[in-house]
């Protein structure tokens, strides 16, 4: 059968269902790192926004909400506070005046740099047991799944 992946044992549905496995893995791994985020004085949502903007030329508020997995009204409120702190800035889109882009500022980048490094170390500890090749393949597969199923360009 095309697309069928044989199993050697019968697993309960959620133990073999991609969405359930992704959700559980994400929650477990994220929860571990969120302790570090909170110990550094950030909310999880602030961390997600700053991490999402790191390395980006700027994102729409809707795109930022999607990628950071945060509701858009929450993103808007957080951006107001983060803009006052000087961590992010809103700039008009170059060609579409209806769109406002959000960028991380140098101050925001500096404040989040240590957390980015700690996040990379945490990721390394999580993926190390699988080896570099398998870890890269997993991330490539996940990026492809996201690309194929994301509702925005």
N, C-alpha and C positions, 0 to 999 in steps of 0.2 A: 504494500500500500504506500503510495507517495505521501511523504510528510509524516508517516507514522514512525514513532521512535519506540523501539521495543524496550520493555522494562523487565527486570528479572524478578520483581516482586510487586504485589498489589499494594499501592499506597492509598491512604485516604485522599479524597479529592483535593483538599486545600494543600496537602503536602506535595502535590504534583501540578498545581495550577499556578501558572506564571504570575498572574496579578497578585495572588495571595503570597507567593514566595517573595516577590519584589517588595511588597508592602511590609512584610515581616522583617526582611533583611534591612530595609531602609530604616524602619523604626528602631531596630536594635542598634545598628551602627550609629545612627544620628543621635540617639539618646546618650550613647557613650560620649560623643563629642560635645553635645549640648551642655554637659556639665562644665566643660572647659570654657565654652562661650560665656556661660553665666558667671563663672568665676572671674572672668575678665571684664565684667560689668556690662555686657551686651545682652539684649533679649535675643531669643532664637530668631525672631523675625528680622531684627536689625542685622544680625549676622548673615542671614540668608540674602538680604538685599545688598549688603556690602560685598559679600562673596560673589554674588551674581554680577555686580557691576565691575568687579575687578577684572581687568584685561579687556573690557568692552569699550567701544567708542561711544556708547550711549544706547539706551533702550527706551522704548515707549513705556509708559506706566502699565499698560495692559500686558505687554511682553514681560516686563519685570515681575508682575504678579504671577504670570504663568510659570516662568522659570524658577522663581523663588518659592513656588507653591504656597502663595499667600493671597488671601482675598484682596481684590482691588481696593475696596474702601480702607482696609487695614494698611495697604501699601501707601495710599495717599496720606493717611494720618502720620504714618512713620516717616514718610519723606518730608512732611512739614517740620517735624521735630529734628530730623537729621540735617535738614537744610539750615535750620537755625544754629546747629552745632558746627556747621561748616564741613560736614562729611560728604554731602552730595550737592549737586546743583542741577537746576532745571534749565534747559536751553531749547529754543525753538528749533523745529526740524528745518533743514535747509530748504526743502522744496514744498513742504505741506504745512501750512500755518496751523492746521487743526491739530497737529501732533506736537506734543511736548516730549522731549527726550530727557532722560535722567543720566547724569554721569557722576562717577565718584570723583571727588576732588583730591588734590595731593594730600591734604590733611586727612581725608577719609582713608586714602590708601596707606598713609603712614600709620594711622591708628589701627588698621586691620591687618597690617603686614605680619605681625607676630602670630595672629590667629590663623592666617593663611598657611604659615609655616607649620604650625601645630596641626592643622587639618591635614596637610600633606604627610606628616609623620604618622598621624592616626590612620590615614588611608594605607600607608605602607605596612603598618602593623596588622591591619585587617587583611590585606591581600598577600602578604609575605608567604603564608603557608601554601599558597597556590602556585607560586612562581611568577616571574615577570611576564612570561609569554601568555600564560592563562589569564593573568590579571589584565593585560592589554587587550586580549581577545574579548574578555567580558565587557570591558568599557567600550570597545568598538561596537560590540553587539548592542549594548544598551543605547549608545548614541544613535545607532541605525533604527532601533525600535522607536525612539523618540522622534527621529526625523520622519519616519513613515506614518506616525500617528498624531503628530502635533497639529492642532487646528489653525495655527498661524504660520506665516512664511518664515 
